[in-house]
Amino acid sequence: MKVLVATEKPFAEVAIRQIREVCEAAGFQISFLENYGNARELIDSVSDADAMIVRSDLVTSEILDAAKKLRIVVRAGAGYDNLDLKACSAHNVVAMNTPGQNSNAVAELVFELVLFQIRGGFTGKTGTELRGKTLGLHAFGNVGKYVADIAKGFGMDNYAYDPFVSERVMKNNGAKQCINVDELYRKCQYVSIHMPSNDITNKSVGYELLKKMPHDAVLINTARKEVINEDGLLKIFEERTDFCYLADVAPDCKAVFEEKYQGRFIFTEKKMGAQTEESNINSGVAAARQIVDFFKSGNEKYRLNK
């Protein structure tokens, strides 16, 4: 059994060592394709692989056409929009992710962005504090729970909206349930988005929700840029000088923000929510273990495609 670790952005050395140990202990052969420059290199390397671990690398129909033996691909991380799930199904390839492994890293980034913004970029300007402020969590999965836990340490008042999570789970994790999404945005000065990008969520956060937020509103997006309706975001920025937007990935309208709204936004250079040593190790090792478990016992717990 051959496992290919194909990462244009390589894992840390300690992660590579542990991934190798997990695979070799199961009797699997492992190979690494790191820092590759184009899809051709991946196509050439995947031809004899039974399993593949990727990070943000694109797994397309073209790649799968070349992977004649491939039975499983695991995205080391939570987001999986780099995997063509329909193509995986068409090629009888099981697609998985590793949910939860980078949740704390993303949650900590939320507060790194917020603290930098509300303290004026640490330039000596008078800022504001988080204690006693309201925080809304738009979706309450693994990351949302970690954010709520950190927010409690700051003394924030936590609310959450997620139609798939019970009030009991929210309460047990330190958040009060909002019955609908309008209530969440109306109550909370800070709203942090933690939902995936899909046909339902894309462009779902727009002007009608944002205009409900209280004075000095701060919207934090460490999820995906696609969930934001950028026309609505620009409209609220034009109408309200008190509104701030902090994002782990720059919107397509970044140039407008840079031209007109300096000081009211933070965009990371590239998505870095999961870019910690700990997350790097956890997600890679989890991917290796899921592959071993899949071949040894048929476990498909984190399967994404049907």
Secondary structure by P-SEA (a helix, b strand, c coil): cbbbbcccccccaaaaaaaaaaaaaabbbbbbbcccccaaaaaaaaccccbbbbccccccaaaaaacccccccccccccccccaaaaaaaacbbbbbbcccaaaaaaaaaaaaaaaaaacccccccccccccbbbbbccccaaaaaaaaaaaaaccbbbbbbccccaaaaaaabbbbbccaaaaaacccbbbbbccccccccccccaaaaaacccbbbbbbcccccccaaaaaaaaaaacccbbbbccccccaaaaaaacccccccccccccccccaaaaaaaaaaaaaaaaaaaacccccccccc
